[in-house]
Structure formats: structure tokens, C-alpha cells
Amino acid sequence: MTIQLPRGNYTAITIIYNNDQKQTVNNQATAAHAVTIAHAGTSGIVVGSNGEHQSLSIVETNIVTKSIRDALDLYKLQDIPVITNVASQSTYESIERAHRAKLSGANFILLPSLAPNLSRDDNMSFFEDVAEESPIPVIIYSHPQSSAGFHLTSDEVIRLAQHPNIVGLKATDNDVGKMTRLTHLSKTNNFHVFCGSSDYLIAALSIGVHGSITAAANFAPDLLFNVWDSYNKGKAGEALDLQRKLSVVEARCKVGGVAGIKYATSLIYNTNPKPRKPLRELSEDIKEIVRSGIWLLKGAA
């Protein structure tokens, strides 16, 4: 089944683990969370972003992808795309992971840059070679923080957008100027730009992004949807008020990184807040900051 990339806010889903010794993946709980946030306004689910990719084996990634896809389909949410991160430092391993992702029910793959010690030409060839062989469309991922500062330039993204199997960019470099130079590709190349954070969602919408891919949608999907909806209905003042609230909520809840997102999500949806080792649970001081973000989200502060 071919699924399009709808406009809207996508969730870099937090993976929920069991409390056993190996902290095995709780596929049922993770899939249930995907259904819950989809009903709350999430337009797509991304597996293996939000710092989760390195904590999962390939087998675990494929199983949780399938669990999410099956659950969405069961609840008649077939139009919600599932995007799976296939990051690898090998072209051929990334291609193999792309094939496995498709077999697991993914509709798109997320493909980050290679290590920065490779040349820019090496990185460009990597994207193009994987796209050529991938059985499902590719969303490229610009995330300097996870690639020792490497980022794709506007011209490089424009070149990659010419490939018929490269359909989007997750811009976690948060370079609004670059996004501005790229959003026209939505009309000319059917290539869509997604901002990688929601704390500047209105700014991103104003320059024409297709949507956002963000961890905040794990615990505040309805607030993100309301920002999006108000802006697109021309209610600028209301959208700005909601954006100001969202920006503070996101900043407070992300202070603990991956563990902070899990803890914030648990406060809303009663999920297991524990991150997978070697990540540690939050200190009480950090938990208090995250709780203050959730209190603000609920309107209590």
C-alpha cells in the first residue's frame, strides 16, 4: 500500500521498555502509544529517531516497526505513515536495513549522514546509492549533533531532491534560513521539508515547511496540533500564544534528553519512564524541571 507524506506534526516515538533485567522492548505498549498519539493529532510515526536508534538492535527495530504498523492498521489509521531509521556506516548495510524496514511495514526510511571523516562527495554518494536501491522512499536526515557537526548545505539537498526516491528532509540542524531556501521543492520535486523541533513551529510554518518531526509530540500531541490548526486557520494571535506555551513546555521537558522525554511522556500517558542502559534515570532536580513543563502543559502553572 502506497502512503503519502501528509502535512502535519510527526512523532519521533519514544520506545517503551519492560522492567526486566535486559530491558526488553515492550512492543505492545509502544504500539499502543503510537495509536494514542495518532488519535491526538500526530500525522506520522518515526521509529529510531529521538536518540532511540543506538539503543535498539536491528531485529528490535524491525519488530517494533511491525508492531506499530499493525496497531495503526487495526485502528483504521492506515494513512498514518511509519518511517524507520536505517542508519549505518555502510551503504550496503543501509540498503539491507531498508529492505527489512519495508518487510516490517515501514512506508519510508530515515537516512542520516555518514561519519564526518568521510568527504562530502562520499556522503552524497551514500544518500544517492541507498535511494537507488531502497524499496521504499527516503527521507534524509540532517542532524549535526549526531554526526560531529556535519550538515548538508542547501545546494546538496537540492541535488538530492532530484532523485525520484528521495522525498524529504528532517532538518534537525534547525537552520530556518536553509529551510526557507528548500521549501519550494515541495511543488517542483514533491520533496518535503520537516523541521526537527517544535519550539519554533510557527516560524517554520511561515516559510512553508511540510511539517515537523519532534519528540515533544510524545507528550504534547494535542498542543502541537492546536498550534498547527490555529496557524493554518489564520488565527495568528491564538497560534502565537499556543506556540509560546509549547516552546516553554518543550524546553523544560527536553532538559533531560532521551530520559526527559520518557519521563514527560510517562506523566501524561502512564508509560514506563525508564530509559535503556547505559542511559540513567533522571535526578530529582531534573525531574522537577520536567514536571514543571507538564504542569504548564496541563494549565496548572
C-alpha positions as CSV (number, residue, x, y, z in Angstrom):
1,M,0.0,0.0,0.0
2,T,1.4,3.4,-1.0
3,I,1.1,6.1,1.6
4,Q,1.8,9.8,1.0
5,L,3.5,12.1,3.5
6,P,0.6,14.2,4.9
7,R,1.3,17.7,6.2
8,G,1.4,17.9,9.9
9,N,3.3,17.1,13.1
10,Y,5.1,13.7,13.2
11,T,6.3,12.0,16.4
12,A,9.8,10.7,16.9
13,I,8.3,8.0,19.1
14,T,9.8,7.1,22.4
15,I,10.4,3.4,22.8
16,I,8.9,1.9,25.9
17,Y,10.8,-0.9,27.7
18,N,9.9,-3.6,30.1
19,N,11.3,-3.7,33.6
20,D,13.1,-7.0,33.2
21,Q,16.8,-7.4,33.5
22,K,17.5,-6.9,29.8
23,Q,15.0,-4.0,29.5
24,T,13.4,-5.8,26.5
25,V,11.2,-3.7,24.2
26,N,7.6,-3.5,25.2
27,N,6.3,-3.7,21.7
28,Q,2.6,-3.7,22.7
29,A,2.9,-0.6,24.9
30,T,4.9,1.3,22.3
31,A,2.4,0.4,19.6
32,A,-0.5,1.4,21.9
33,H,1.3,4.8,22.5
34,A,1.6,5.3,18.7
35,V,-2.2,4.7,18.3
36,T,-2.9,7.1,21.2
37,I,-0.9,10.0,19.8
38,A,-2.2,9.4,16.3
39,H,-5.7,9.9,17.6
40,A,-4.5,13.1,19.3
41,G,-3.3,14.6,16.1
42,T,0.0,13.1,15.1
43,S,0.4,12.8,11.3
44,G,3.2,10.2,11.2
45,I,5.4,8.0,13.4
46,V,9.2,7.9,13.2
47,V,11.0,4.9,14.7
48,G,14.6,5.2,15.7
49,S,14.9,8.9,16.0
50,N,14.8,10.9,19.3
51,G,18.1,9.2,20.4
52,E,16.5,5.7,20.2
53,H,18.3,4.2,17.2
54,Q,21.5,3.4,19.0
55,S,19.6,1.6,21.9
56,L,17.9,-0.9,19.6
57,S,19.2,-3.9,17.7
58,I,18.1,-4.2,14.0
59,V,15.8,-7.1,15.0
60,E,14.2,-5.0,17.7
61,T,13.8,-2.0,15.3
62,N,12.0,-4.2,12.8
63,I,9.8,-5.9,15.4
64,V,8.7,-2.6,16.9
65,T,8.1,-1.1,13.4
66,K,5.8,-4.0,12.6
67,S,4.0,-3.7,15.9
68,I,3.3,0.0,15.3
69,R,2.2,-0.5,11.7
70,D,-0.1,-3.4,12.6
71,A,-1.6,-1.4,15.5
72,L,-2.3,1.6,13.3
73,D,-3.9,-0.5,10.7
74,L,-6.0,-2.3,13.3
75,Y,-7.4,1.0,14.4
76,K,-8.1,2.1,10.8
77,L,-5.2,4.6,10.8
78,Q,-3.8,3.2,7.6
79,D,-3.0,6.7,6.3
80,I,-0.5,7.4,9.1
81,P,2.9,6.7,7.7
82,V,5.6,4.8,9.6
83,I,9.2,6.0,9.0
84,T,12.1,3.8,10.2
85,N,15.7,5.0,10.8
86,V,18.1,2.7,8.9
87,A,21.3,4.4,10.0
88,S,24.5,2.5,9.3
89,Q,28.1,3.4,8.3
90,S,27.8,1.0,5.4
91,T,26.0,1.7,2.1
92,Y,25.1,-1.9,1.7
93,E,24.0,-2.5,5.3
94,S,21.8,0.6,5.0
95,I,20.2,-0.9,1.8
96,E,19.7,-4.2,3.6
97,R,18.1,-2.4,6.5
98,A,15.8,-0.6,4.1
99,H,14.6,-3.9,2.7
100,R,14.0,-5.2,6.2
101,A,12.1,-2.0,7.1
102,K,9.8,-2.5,4.2
103,L,9.1,-6.1,5.2
104,S,8.3,-4.8,8.7
105,G,5.7,-2.4,7.4
106,A,7.6,0.8,7.2
107,N,6.4,3.2,4.5
108,F,9.6,5.4,4.4
109,I,13.1,5.2,5.7
110,L,15.0,7.9,7.6
111,L,18.6,8.1,6.4
112,P,21.2,10.1,8.4
113,S,24.6,11.3,7.2
114,L,27.7,9.2,7.4
115,A,30.6,9.9,9.7
116,P,32.2,13.3,9.2
117,N,35.6,11.9,8.5
118,L,34.3,11.0,5.0
119,S,34.3,13.5,2.2
120,R,31.2,15.5,1.2
121,D,31.2,13.5,-2.1
122,D,31.2,10.3,-0.1
123,N,28.2,11.4,1.9
124,M,26.3,12.5,-1.3
125,S,27.1,9.2,-3.0
126,F,25.9,7.3,0.1
127,F,22.5,9.0,0.0
128,E,22.1,8.5,-3.7
129,D,23.2,4.9,-3.7
130,V,20.9,3.9,-0.9
131,A,18.0,5.8,-2.5
132,E,18.7,3.9,-5.8
133,E,18.3,0.5,-4.1
134,S,15.8,1.2,-1.4
135,P,12.4,-0.4,-2.0
136,I,10.6,2.5,-0.2
137,P,11.2,6.3,-0.4
138,V,13.9,8.0,1.6
139,I,13.8,11.0,4.0
140,I,17.3,12.3,4.5
141,Y,18.3,13.4,8.0
142,S,20.5,16.4,8.7
143,H,21.5,16.2,12.4
144,P,24.9,17.8,13.1
145,Q,24.8,16.9,16.8
146,S,24.8,13.2,16.0
147,S,27.3,13.4,13.1
148,A,30.1,15.5,14.8
149,G,28.9,18.7,13.2
150,F,28.3,17.5,9.6
151,H,25.4,19.1,7.9
152,L,24.0,19.2,4.4
153,T,24.1,22.5,2.5
154,S,21.1,23.9,0.6
155,D,22.7,23.1,-2.7
156,E,23.4,19.5,-1.6
157,V,19.8,19.0,-0.5
158,I,18.6,20.5,-3.8
159,R,20.8,18.0,-5.7
160,L,19.5,15.1,-3.6
161,A,15.9,16.2,-4.1
162,Q,16.3,15.5,-7.8
163,H,16.4,11.7,-7.1
164,P,12.9,10.3,-7.5
165,N,13.2,8.1,-4.4
166,I,14.3,10.9,-2.1
167,V,11.2,12.6,-0.9
168,G,12.0,14.7,2.2
169,L,14.4,16.2,4.7
170,K,14.3,16.1,8.5
171,A,16.1,19.3,9.4
172,T,17.3,18.8,12.9
173,D,20.1,21.3,12.1
174,N,17.2,23.8,12.8
175,D,18.6,26.1,10.1
176,V,15.5,28.2,9.3
177,G,17.3,30.0,6.5
178,K,18.2,26.7,4.8
179,M,14.6,25.5,5.2
180,T,13.4,28.7,3.5
181,R,15.7,28.0,0.5
182,L,14.3,24.5,0.2
183,T,10.5,24.6,0.8
184,H,9.8,25.4,-2.9
185,L,10.9,21.8,-3.7
186,S,7.5,20.7,-2.4
187,K,6.0,22.0,-5.6
188,T,8.8,21.4,-8.1
189,N,10.1,18.0,-6.9
190,N,7.5,16.6,-4.5
191,F,10.2,16.9,-1.8
192,H,9.1,17.9,1.6
193,V,10.9,19.7,4.4
194,F,10.2,18.9,8.1
195,C,11.6,21.0,10.9
196,G,13.3,18.9,13.6
197,S,11.9,20.8,16.6
198,S,8.6,22.2,17.5
199,D,9.7,25.1,19.7
200,Y,9.8,27.3,16.5
201,L,6.9,25.6,14.7
202,I,5.1,28.9,13.7
203,A,8.4,30.3,12.2
204,A,8.8,27.1,10.3
205,L,5.2,27.1,9.1
206,S,5.6,30.7,7.9
207,I,8.3,29.7,5.5
208,G,6.4,26.7,4.1
209,V,7.6,23.6,5.8
210,H,5.5,20.4,5.3
211,G,5.5,19.6,8.9
212,S,7.6,18.8,12.0
213,I,9.3,15.6,13.3
214,T,9.7,16.1,17.0
215,A,9.9,14.3,20.3
216,A,7.6,16.7,22.0
217,A,4.7,15.1,20.2
218,N,5.1,12.1,22.5
219,F,3.7,14.1,25.5
220,A,2.0,17.1,23.8
221,P,0.5,15.9,20.5
222,D,-2.7,17.9,21.0
223,L,-0.9,21.1,21.8
224,L,1.2,20.7,18.7
225,F,-1.9,20.0,16.7
226,N,-3.6,23.1,18.1
227,V,-0.6,25.3,17.2
228,W,-0.7,23.9,13.7
229,D,-4.5,24.2,13.4
230,S,-4.7,27.7,14.7
231,Y,-1.9,28.9,12.4
232,N,-3.5,27.3,9.3
233,K,-6.9,28.8,10.1
234,G,-5.3,32.3,10.2
235,K,-5.7,32.7,13.9
236,A,-2.3,34.3,14.3
237,G,-2.7,35.6,17.9
238,E,-4.1,32.3,19.2
239,A,-1.3,30.4,17.4
240,L,1.4,32.6,18.9
241,D,0.0,32.2,22.4
242,L,0.0,28.4,22.0
243,Q,3.5,28.5,20.5
244,R,4.9,30.4,23.4
245,K,3.4,27.8,25.8
246,L,4.7,24.9,23.6
247,S,8.2,26.4,23.5
248,V,8.5,26.6,27.2
249,V,7.0,23.1,27.7
250,E,9.4,21.6,25.2
251,A,12.4,23.3,26.7
252,R,11.6,22.1,30.2
253,C,10.8,18.5,29.2
254,K,13.8,18.1,26.9
255,V,16.3,19.2,29.6
256,G,16.9,15.5,30.5
257,G,17.4,14.4,26.9
258,V,16.0,11.0,26.0
259,A,15.3,10.2,29.6
260,G,13.5,13.6,29.9
261,I,11.2,12.8,27.0
262,K,10.4,9.4,28.5
263,Y,9.7,10.8,31.9
264,A,7.4,13.6,30.5
265,T,5.6,11.0,28.4
266,S,5.0,8.8,31.5
267,L,3.5,11.8,33.3
268,I,0.8,12.2,30.6
269,Y,0.2,8.6,29.5
270,N,1.4,6.5,32.4
271,T,4.1,4.7,30.4
272,N,7.3,3.3,31.8
273,P,9.7,6.2,32.2
274,K,12.9,4.3,32.4
275,P,15.5,4.7,29.6
276,R,17.5,1.8,28.4
277,K,21.0,1.4,29.9
278,P,23.6,2.9,29.7
279,L,21.2,5.9,29.9
280,R,20.3,6.6,33.5
281,E,17.1,7.8,35.0
282,L,16.8,11.5,35.8
283,S,17.9,13.0,39.0
284,E,15.2,14.5,41.2
285,D,16.3,18.0,40.3
286,I,15.8,17.3,36.6
287,K,12.6,15.5,37.2
288,E,11.3,18.6,38.9
289,I,12.1,20.7,35.9
290,V,10.3,18.2,33.6
291,R,7.3,18.2,36.0
292,S,7.1,21.9,35.8
293,G,6.8,21.6,32.0
294,I,4.0,19.1,32.3
295,W,2.2,21.3,34.8
296,L,2.4,24.2,32.3
297,L,1.1,21.8,29.6
298,K,-1.9,20.9,31.8
299,G,-2.5,24.6,32.6
300,A,-1.5,24.3,36.2
301,A,1.4,26.7,36.0
